[in-house]
Amino acid sequence: MKNILFIAITMFFITGCVTYQYNTTGSPENKDNTIVINTDKSDEQNYNDFGRYLISKGFTFENKDKEFKTYVTRPRTVSGQMQYKLSVTCISSNIQVRAELTTITFGSYDVIWVNWKYRNDVGNIHLKAFKTFFPILYEYSNNISFIVN
């Protein structure tokens, strides 16, 4: 019995450490749905620089609006048929990133787009997507915070 309890506690800590191991301004909490990259650049400079960075990482754009400093990437595949796309808004010295991902509805098995939110349950589609797109954002800057928007 003691061995089972020890193994369960050990797995709990290992799982918690594996889900998020980046050195950012804050750590994501369940239900956070916006990633904020803090910079010392203007919104226009962020719009241009971050857009070029995403292109260098293989992203293409579904739509762009230079006046409002926003763009949405075309979908990218995470695993199997699950896809995600990023909605980016540059506001003053911040780059706000929200993600959408596909999921299958129960019963009809239709594929629909849902807003991403951080969840750290193992095997969750939100966590799978996060583990795919977050390293790309983190490589751009580690001055990142998380908010519910």
N, C-alpha and C positions, 0 to 999 in steps of 0.2 A: 504494500500500500504506500509506504514512504517513497519507494522508487518511482511509482506512477505519479505521485504528487510532485516529486523533484523533476521528472521529465516534463510534466505539464507546465510547471513554472519556467523551466529552462526554455521550452518552445515558445512560451508567451514572450519572453524577453528577446529571443532571437528573432521572432517574427516582427516585433516592434522595431528592432534595429535595422532590419533588412528593408522595411517599407520606405524609410526616409533617412538618407544619410548624406545630406548636403549641408554645406556651411553657408546658410543664407541669413538674412536679417531676422526672419521669423520662421517657424515651422508651420506647415499646413495643419489645419484642424478639420475634423469632419464637417462637411457642408460648405467649406470655403470653395468659391466658384470662380474667383478672379485672381490671376497672378499678376503682380505689379512689379515691373522692372524699373528701378529708380536710377536715373542718370543725372548728369549735370548738363545735358544738351537741351536745346529748344524742341518744341513739338515737331517742327518741320525737319530739323536735323534727325530726330528720332525716327520720324516717318521714313525718311530716305535711307538712313543707315540700317535700321532694323529690317526694312524691306529688302535691301541688297543682301543682308545676312541670310534671310530666309531663302532667297533665290540661290545663294551659294550652297545652301543645305538641301537643294532640290525641290523646294516648294514652288508652286505656281499659284496665281491668284484668280479667284472666282470673280471678285470685284474689288475695285479700289476707288476711293474718293479723296482726292488730294486736298480739296477744300476743307473737309472735316477730319482729315488725317486718319482715315480708317481703311482697312482692307480685310478681306476674308480669303483664306487660302483654299485651294481646291482640296478635296478629301484625300487623305493618305491612309493606307491600310496598316492596321496594328497587327492583327493576327487573324488568320482565316478570312472572314468577311467583315470583321469589325473595322470601321473607319473613323477617323476624326478629322476635323478641320479647325483652324484657329481664326478667331475674330480679334483683330488688333485695333486698338484705339490709342493714339498718341495725344496725351493731354499734358501741356507744359513739359515738365522734365520727367514725366512718367510714361511708360508703355504698359497699357493694360491689355492683358491677354485672357480671353475666355475661349473655351473649347466646346465643341459639340461633338457627340459621337453617336454611332449607330447602335441600335439594339433591336431585338426581335420581340414583337408583342406576343403575348401568350394567346393561344387560340387561333388567331388568324395567321400568325407567323409573318406578319408584315414587318418590313424593315423601316424603322422610323428614326429621326434625329432627336436626341435629347441633349439638354444642357449638361455639361460636365460639372461635377462637384467632387471635391476630394473625399474619398472614403478609403480607409486603410484595411478593410476586410480582405483577407487573402482570397484571390480568385475573382474579385469584383471587377467588372468591366471598366469602371471609373479608374481603379488603381492600375489596371493594365494600360489604359490609355495614358495616364499620368507618367508611368514609367517609360513610355515611348516618347512623349513630346517634351517632358520637363528637362531631360538632359540637354536637349537642343537649346532651350531657353537659358539654362544654367551656364552653358558654354559661352553664350553671348555676354552674360553678366551674372555674378553671384550676389549682387545687391538687389535681392528679391524679397518681396513680402507677399502675404496671402490675405485676401479679404472676401467677405460675402457681399456681393453686389446685386 
